[in-house]
Amino acid sequence: MSSIQQHRQFFAEFIVRGAGSSDPQLIQAFADVPREDYCGPGPWPFFVGSGYVTSVDDDPRVLYQDALIGLATDRKINNGQPSLHARCLAAAAATKGESVVHIGAGTGYYTAILASLVGAEGRVTGFEIERDLAARAAQNLAHFPNVSVYAESANVASMPACDVIYVNAGATHPPAAWLDALNVGGRMVFPLTPNEGFGVMLKVTRTGSDTYSASAFVRAAFIPCIGARDDATSASLTAALERQSLKEVRSLRRGSQPDGTAWCIGSGWWLSTIEATAGEA
């Protein structure tokens, strides 16, 4: 019979390569982090769209498939789909020594993968608004000296300067504090989602003091990010998703008047279909 480590290694290769990445560090991070340590005791509830079905036993090998596992089934909070996270983590491209902020840390599984990616010389700060999940995450991640978990909203907390922001809750807009926290060269990957239906995963890179490149790379749906949603921007995003291609997004602008290149318009920010240049926020 195969060992749990063999299952974990196969899972890592299958998930990461299936997401279009061959990054050996990302594969190793998925292989090194035991998913069972972050999903609670088995048997486990598997999300099937309209509810949950429970695994037949507590053999952790069942967790190594591309499935959502319930963390708080009464709130429909799950340990997210590994293939989507692999694609998003590949886009975020966290590397050794970098500082990462993880918003919506849940019970810490993907926080642990981020910690593995940045190594002992890096730093990961996790925010989780659900206090019971934050407590579980803090306990699960206690063996990582480079990880801190805060049971509060990243929209009211003081955001540390960082190289990567990885968001696991849907926002209708990127809060100014998140954009301000990115170092030059820093990347933010977050779900830009309307109130209904699927949104997009958006990657924003700070290319200068006042310039940001942007790309929308996959459709996605997440639980809402409290404090990062408004109805007007949701309506604008819904309209953009209906009439325009994701591939057209090229930059994020702040504080300037939207022009004919606008893909989606929010309050104080907008997405453009052309690249931004220095001095052209």
N, C-alpha and C positions, 0 to 999 in steps of 0.2 A: 504494500500500500504506500502511496506517495506521501511525503511529509508535508506539513503545513508550509514550510519554507519553500518547497518546490511549487506548491500552489501559488504562493505569493509571488514568486519569481515569474511564473508563467503569466499570472494576472498582470504584473507590471509591464511585461513585454507586450502583451496583447492590448492592454488599454492605451499605453503611450504610443506605440507604433500605429495602432488603429486610429488614433487621433491625429496622425500625420506628422509625428515627431520621432526622431531617432536620438534625441538628447540622452546620452548615457547617464547623466546626473539625475534627470527626471525619472528615468527607468529605475535607477538604483534607489531613489527616494521612495517610490511606490513599493519597491521590493522590501525595503528596510522597515517600513512602518506597518505594524500589525493592525489591520482594520478592526479586528475583534476587540482590541483594547479601548476603542472609542465608540462602540455600538451598544455597550451594556451587555448584560448576561443574556445568553440565548435560552430558548429558541427566539428567533428574531422576526419582527414584522417586516415584510417586503411590500413596498408600495406598488400598487397595480393600477393606478389612475383613478379609480372610484373608491378605493379602500385599501385594505391590507390583507395579505395572506401570510400565515406564520410558517416558518421552516419546521420540518418534522422533528428536529432535535437541535442540540447545541454544538454540533460539530462545526468549528469555525471555517472549515474549507468552503462551506456554502456561501460565505460572505464574499468570496473572490470571484465575483461575476459583475457585469455592468448593470447593477440594480441599485435602487434607492432603498435604504434601510430606515425604518421609522425610529426617530429619537424621542419625539413627543407626539404620539399619534393623535392625541386629542386636539393638537394644534396644527396637525399636518406638517410638522417639522421633521425633515429627513436628513440623513447623511447622504449628500448629493450624489448624482450620477457620476461615477468615476471617469467615463469617457469625456463628458463635458468639462469636468475639472482638469483633466489631462490637457485638453486643448487650450483651456484658459491659462493654466499654469505654464504651458509652453509659450504662450503669447507674453505673459508677464516676465518670463525669463529671469527669475531671481537667481543670483549667483553668489558664490562664496564671499562673505564679508559684507554683504549688503544689509540694509535696514528695511524691514517689511512691516506694514500695517495690514492686519487681516480683519476685515469688518464682517461680522456675522460668523463668528468662529464656531458656533455650535458646540459640540463636545470635543473639538480639537483635532479631528483627523487630518484635515487639510492644513491646519496650523502646524501640525507635526511634520507634514511633508515639506512645507515652507521652511521650517527650522532645519530639516535635513539638507535642503538646498543651499541655505546660506551658511551652514556650518557653525562651529563654535565661535568663530570670529565675527559672525553676523548677529542680527537681532530681529526678533519677531514680537510685535505688540498686537495682541488680539483684543477685539471688542465684541461682546455678546450681550445683547439687551435682555435676554431671557435669563434671569438670575440662576435658575436651577441648572440650565445648560452651562452657564459660565462657571458655576461651581464644579460641575463634572469636568469641564475642560481644564480648569486649574489643577484638579487632582490628576487627570490623565497626563498632563504635560509637565508635572512637577519634576520629572527627571531631565528636562531640558533647562539648563541654567540660563540660556539665552532667550527664554520666552516669558512674557508677562501677559496675563489675561485680566481684563477689566470688565466688571459686570455693569456696563453702562453703554449709552448710545454714543457712537462715534460722531454724532451730529452735535453733541453738547460737550464732549470731552475735548481737552486740549490735544490736538493732533501733533505728534512728533514729526520733525523733518524725516523724510524717508526716500528710499530708492524705488520701492514698489508699494502700491496699495492694491490689495486684492479684496474685492467686495462680493459677498455671497447673499445679498438681499437686493431686491429690485428697486431702483430709483428712477424717477422721471427726469432727474437732472443731476449733474455733478455738483454737490455743494462746494461753495467757494473755498471753505477750509480744507477740503480734500485736495483741490488743485493747488492751493498755496503751499501745502505740506510737501509736495513733490520737489525733490532736488532736480536741478537741470540734468536731463538724461533719464529721469525717473519715469516709470510706467505705472499707469493705473488701468486695471481691467475690472469692469463692473457691468452689471446687467442694467441697461437702459430700457425700462419697461413701462408700457402704458397701464392704465387701470384694468383693462380687460385684454385677454389674449397674450400672445407671445411678443416679446420685445427683441432686443439684440444685445449681444455681448460687445461692448465698446472698449477698445484699447486707446488710451490717451497717453502720449509721450510728451513730456515737457522738453522742448527743443531749445528753449532760450528763456530769458527772464520773463518774457511776456508772450511766448509763442508755444503752441501745442499742436502736434500732429494728431490725427485720429483715424481709426479704421474700425468698421463694424464687420465682424467676421463670422458670427453664427447666431441663429435665432435661439432664444432661450426664454424661460419663464421661471421666476423665483418668488418666494414670499416677499411682501413689500418691506421696504426699508423705512421704518418709522422716522419721520423728520426729514425725509428726502423725497417727498412726493407732493405734487400739486396738480389739480384738475386741468388747469389751462395748458400746462406743458404736456400732460397726458394726451389731450386732444390734438395738439400739434404733432406729437410723436406718432399717434395713430394715423393721422393723415399722411405723414411722411412715409410710413411703412407701407401704406396702401398704394402710393403713387410712384415711389422711387426705389431704385436698387440700393442695397446695402453697400455695394462696391463703389458707389459714388462718393462716400464720405472720405474726406482727406484731412480736415483740420477742425479744431475747436477754437472758436473766437470768444473773447471776453471783453465786455465794455465798449464794443464798437457797434455801429449801426449795421444790421443785416442788409446784405445786398442781394443781387440776383443769383448768387451762388449758394444761397442758404438752403440747406437740406432739411433742417429742423430748427425752430426758433424757440428759445426759452427766455426767462427773465434774467438779463445780464449775461447771457451766453447764447451761442448758436453754433451749429455744425455747418461747415462749408464743403463744397465739392472741389475746392482748389486748395493747394498747399498754402500755409501761412509763412510769411517772411518776417525777419526781425523788424520790430516797430509796427507791425501790422497785426495787432491783437484781435 
